[in-house]
């Protein structure tokens, strides 16, 4: 899978270190939270996790990992809602 692909279980985001996390699709309330406060963003991210390739709490990860996961969650949700036109590749 690429850095962010959809599966029946959710939106998979691959991390540079080989791990991956699968998140439920992004919702309107998530977008609203992302324009507010970091605590609400992190709470929504933690609740969105469907599956992970490692044990533990996603919120215990370093900021760089969280940034990749948040970006992948947004991008994969956008791509699922509006797939690229024929002949175009996704970012």
C-alpha atoms as a printed R data frame, in Angstrom:
   type eleno elety resid chain resno       x      y       z
1  ATOM     1    CA   UNK     A     1   0.000  0.000   0.000
2  ATOM     2    CA   UNK     A     2   1.074  3.590  -0.534
3  ATOM     3    CA   UNK     A     3   1.570  6.066   2.296
4  ATOM     4    CA   UNK     A     4  -2.189  6.435   2.611
5  ATOM     5    CA   UNK     A     5  -4.730  4.032   1.163
6  ATOM     6    CA   UNK     A     6  -8.263  3.034   1.987
7  ATOM     7    CA   UNK     A     7  -9.354 -0.416   3.043
8  ATOM     8    CA   UNK     A     8 -12.662 -1.774   4.331
9  ATOM     9    CA   UNK     A     9 -11.287 -1.373   7.874
10 ATOM    10    CA   UNK     A    10 -10.401  2.288   7.431
11 ATOM    11    CA   UNK     A    11  -7.830  4.688   6.042
12 ATOM    12    CA   UNK     A    12  -4.362  3.152   6.323
13 ATOM    13    CA   UNK     A    13  -1.416  5.467   6.892
14 ATOM    14    CA   UNK     A    14   2.075  4.005   6.501
15 ATOM    15    CA   UNK     A    15   4.836  5.539   8.612
16 ATOM    16    CA   UNK     A    16   8.442  6.013   7.454
17 ATOM    17    CA   UNK     A    17   9.653  3.445  10.018
18 ATOM    18    CA   UNK     A    18   7.477  0.673   8.502
19 ATOM    19    CA   UNK     A    19   4.656  0.778  11.023
20 ATOM    20    CA   UNK     A    20   1.092  1.612   9.960
21 ATOM    21    CA   UNK     A    21  -2.157  2.801  11.490
22 ATOM    22    CA   UNK     A    22  -5.686  2.411  10.143
23 ATOM    23    CA   UNK     A    23  -8.186  5.179  10.928
24 ATOM    24    CA   UNK     A    24 -11.903  5.491  10.360
25 ATOM    25    CA   UNK     A    25 -12.863  8.010   7.667
26 ATOM    26    CA   UNK     A    26 -12.521 11.684   8.573
27 ATOM    27    CA   UNK     A    27 -15.861 13.269   9.565
28 ATOM    28    CA   UNK     A    28 -17.132 16.825   9.586
29 ATOM    29    CA   UNK     A    29 -16.748 17.054  13.362
30 ATOM    30    CA   UNK     A    30 -13.093 16.050  12.961
31 ATOM    31    CA   UNK     A    31 -12.541 18.923  10.530
32 ATOM    32    CA   UNK     A    32 -14.165 21.340  12.966
33 ATOM    33    CA   UNK     A    33 -11.923 20.039  15.771
34 ATOM    34    CA   UNK     A    34  -8.838 20.526  13.595
35 ATOM    35    CA   UNK     A    35  -9.582 24.233  13.413
36 ATOM    36    CA   UNK     A    36  -9.839 24.478  17.196
37 ATOM    37    CA   UNK     A    37  -7.555 23.258  19.896
38 ATOM    38    CA   UNK     A    38  -4.794 20.641  19.832
39 ATOM    39    CA   UNK     A    39  -6.372 18.694  22.704
40 ATOM    40    CA   UNK     A    40  -9.557 18.127  20.750
41 ATOM    41    CA   UNK     A    41  -7.597 17.157  17.631
42 ATOM    42    CA   UNK     A    42  -5.606 14.548  19.568
43 ATOM    43    CA   UNK     A    43  -8.749 13.213  21.273
44 ATOM    44    CA   UNK     A    44 -10.436 12.720  17.884
45 ATOM    45    CA   UNK     A    45  -7.306 11.100  16.438
46 ATOM    46    CA   UNK     A    46  -7.139  8.600  19.310
47 ATOM    47    CA   UNK     A    47 -10.830  7.734  18.867
48 ATOM    48    CA   UNK     A    48 -10.385  7.292  15.086
49 ATOM    49    CA   UNK     A    49  -7.817  4.471  15.365
50 ATOM    50    CA   UNK     A    50  -9.252  1.226  13.992
51 ATOM    51    CA   UNK     A    51  -6.037 -0.818  14.048
52 ATOM    52    CA   UNK     A    52  -2.270 -0.302  14.440
53 ATOM    53    CA   UNK     A    53   0.752 -2.452  13.679
54 ATOM    54    CA   UNK     A    54   2.178 -1.838  17.158
55 ATOM    55    CA   UNK     A    55   1.014 -2.001  20.753
56 ATOM    56    CA   UNK     A    56   0.395  1.142  22.747
57 ATOM    57    CA   UNK     A    57  -1.319  4.482  22.612
58 ATOM    58    CA   UNK     A    58  -1.007  6.579  19.473
59 ATOM    59    CA   UNK     A    59  -0.886  9.702  21.621
60 ATOM    60    CA   UNK     A    60   2.400  8.529  23.160
61 ATOM    61    CA   UNK     A    61   4.125  8.899  19.781
62 ATOM    62    CA   UNK     A    62   6.450 11.781  18.932
63 ATOM    63    CA   UNK     A    63   5.064 14.865  17.212
64 ATOM    64    CA   UNK     A    64   6.619 13.924  13.840
65 ATOM    65    CA   UNK     A    65   4.723 10.601  13.842
66 ATOM    66    CA   UNK     A    66   1.456 12.306  14.804
67 ATOM    67    CA   UNK     A    67   1.936 14.871  12.044
68 ATOM    68    CA   UNK     A    68   2.359 12.097   9.429
69 ATOM    69    CA   UNK     A    69  -0.712 10.271  10.743
70 ATOM    70    CA   UNK     A    70  -2.888 13.406  10.733
71 ATOM    71    CA   UNK     A    71  -1.794 14.344   7.216
72 ATOM    72    CA   UNK     A    72  -2.349 10.799   5.934
73 ATOM    73    CA   UNK     A    73  -5.787 10.658   7.561
74 ATOM    74    CA   UNK     A    74  -6.819 13.896   5.858
75 ATOM    75    CA   UNK     A    75  -5.333 13.035   2.457
76 ATOM    76    CA   UNK     A    76  -6.756  9.500   2.309
77 ATOM    77    CA   UNK     A    77 -10.198 10.741   3.352
78 ATOM    78    CA   UNK     A    78 -10.116 13.451   0.660
79 ATOM    79    CA   UNK     A    79  -8.983 10.954  -1.977
80 ATOM    80    CA   UNK     A    80 -11.806  8.566  -1.044
81 ATOM    81    CA   UNK     A    81 -14.350 11.383  -1.294
82 ATOM    82    CA   UNK     A    82 -12.973 12.788  -4.564
83 ATOM    83    CA   UNK     A    83 -10.847 10.220  -6.394
84 ATOM    84    CA   UNK     A    84  -8.257 11.537  -8.871
85 ATOM    85    CA   UNK     A    85  -9.408 12.015 -12.449
86 ATOM    86    CA   UNK     A    86  -8.326  9.349 -14.950
87 ATOM    87    CA   UNK     A    87  -4.655  9.792 -15.789
88 ATOM    88    CA   UNK     A    88  -3.898 11.793 -12.621
89 ATOM    89    CA   UNK     A    89  -1.944 10.329  -9.748
90 ATOM    90    CA   UNK     A    90  -2.642 10.957  -6.097
91 ATOM    91    CA   UNK     A    91  -0.077 12.919  -4.005
